[in-house]
């Protein structure tokens, strides 16, 4: 224990620049977006103008794409709604969101911090800061990771993130939705 007899250290210089892997960043500016497995690891900034309703559809989870993940950052508030959708909605075998989001309201009335848990047959994340009991202000962040595949039951996207709203009495109950 604690022996370093075989340890070799090599000095490396980078000319003042440290290099390494970077994540791809893509700006979403269109109303309808369908992500593919090859987009895994991408950070999406959502900047759809004119408050147009925006949908982002994740690929169906399969036995071969577990670990596929996407990150979403709200760059422009959209009162028309930003919806992150699973590819399937079947009540028995459709993909679902599992996990939780932390939320905060900056409103003077309560300034509440909440923990919203996705459960059951949730297949939509609704990011609409202007909606009662919603959230989706600039700076909100959501990460979705394909963590479980089942041919006979629900496959699961694990969801984490931080949300904000200026709804003074919001309880964030409009964030996770079963759309079928």
N, C-alpha and C positions, 0 to 999 in steps of 0.2 A: 504494500500500500504506500503510495506517495513516492515511488521510485521513478526517476527520470533518466535512467541510464541510457536509454535509446533515443531520447528527445533531441531533435535537431531543429535549430531555428535558422531560418534564412531571412536576411534583410531584404525587404522589397521596397522599392521606391515607385511612386506614382506621379512624380513631377508636380506634386501639389494638387492633383486631381484624384479623388477616389471614385472608382467606377464600379458598377454593379448592375444588377437587374433593375429595370424600371417597369412600372405598370403603364399600360397604354391608357390614355385619357381620351374619351370621345365625347363631343358635345352633341346632345340630343336636341334638335331644333324642329323636328317634324312630329305630327300628331300620332302617327302609328309606327311602332317600332317592334320588330321581332328579332330576338337575339338568337344566335346560334352557338353551338358547342365551341366553335373556334374563337368566340368572343370572350371565353372564360378568362377571368383575371382583369378584365377591363373596368376602369372607373368611368362611369357615365355622369357627366354634368348635365342636368336637365334645365334647358333654357328655351322653352317654347313660348314664343310671343303671342300676343293677342288673346291671352287667356283661353287658348284652344284646349279642349279636353285632350289629354295625352295618354296613350296606352303603351306599355312596354310589356311584351309577352316573353316569358322565359321558355326555353326549350323543355320538352317532355323529359322527365327523368328516366334514364334507362340503366341497365346493369353496368354499362360501359362508361357512363359519364358522371359517376359519383365523384365528388370533389370539384365539379364545375362550380365556379362562383362569379358573382357580379357585385359591383358596388355602385351605389347611386347617391348623388349629391345634388340637392336642389339649389340651383344657381339663380333662378328667377322664380318668384312666387307665381303660381298659376291658379287663379280662382276658378278656372274651368275644370280643374282636377287632373291629377297625375295618378294613374293606376298602374301598379305592377301586378301582372297576372300570371298565374300558372297556365301551362299549355292546355291542361285538361281540367274538367270540372265534375266528372262523374262522382256521385255521392259514395260509391263503393270503392272505386279504383283510381279516382283522379288524384293528381298531385295536390299537395296541401302545404301551407306554411305552418311551421312549428317553431316556437321560440318566443322571444319577447322583445319589445322596444321600450326604451326609456323615453318619457316625454316630460316636457316642461312648459308651463305657460308663464309668460312674462307679464300677464295682466295684474294690475294692482289689487284686484278683488281677492285673489287667493294665491297666486304664485305657486300653484301646486306642482309637485313632481310626481309622476306616476310611472307605473310599470305595467305595460299592456301585454297580455299573454295571448298568443294565437293558439287556438285549440279547435278541435272538432274538424269541420269541413271547410276551413278558411282557405280561399283560393284567390284572394285579391287584397292588396295593400293599397289603401286610399290615402294619398297625400294631398289634401286640399285644406290649406290653412284657413280659408274663408268659410268652410263648412262648419256648422255647429257640431261640436264634439269631434272635430277633425284636427289634423295637424299637417304641416307641409310648408312651413315658412322657409325663407332663404337660410341655408346652412344645414338643413335637415340631412341626415345620412342614414342609408339602409344598406345592409349587406345580406345577400342571399347565397346559400351554399347547398348544393345537392348532397344530402347526407344519407338518404335511405331509399332503396328501390324495392318495390314489391309488385310482382305480377298479379297477385290476388287481392291486394289491399292498397292503401294509400302509400305513394312514394312521397318523400318529405324534403322540402326546402327549409333548412334552418335559417331563421331570420334574426338579425340583431341590428341595433341602430339607435340613433338619438334623434328625437323629433321635438319641434317647438311649435307653439301656437300663440296667438294673441286673443283667443276665445276666452273671455274672463271667467266663464263658468263651465268650460269644457271638461268632459270626463274621458275624452279620447275614444269613446265607444264606436265611432264611425270609421276607425282606421282599418281593422280587420273585417273582411266581408266574405260571406258565402254567396257567390254571384249566381248560383243556380237554384 
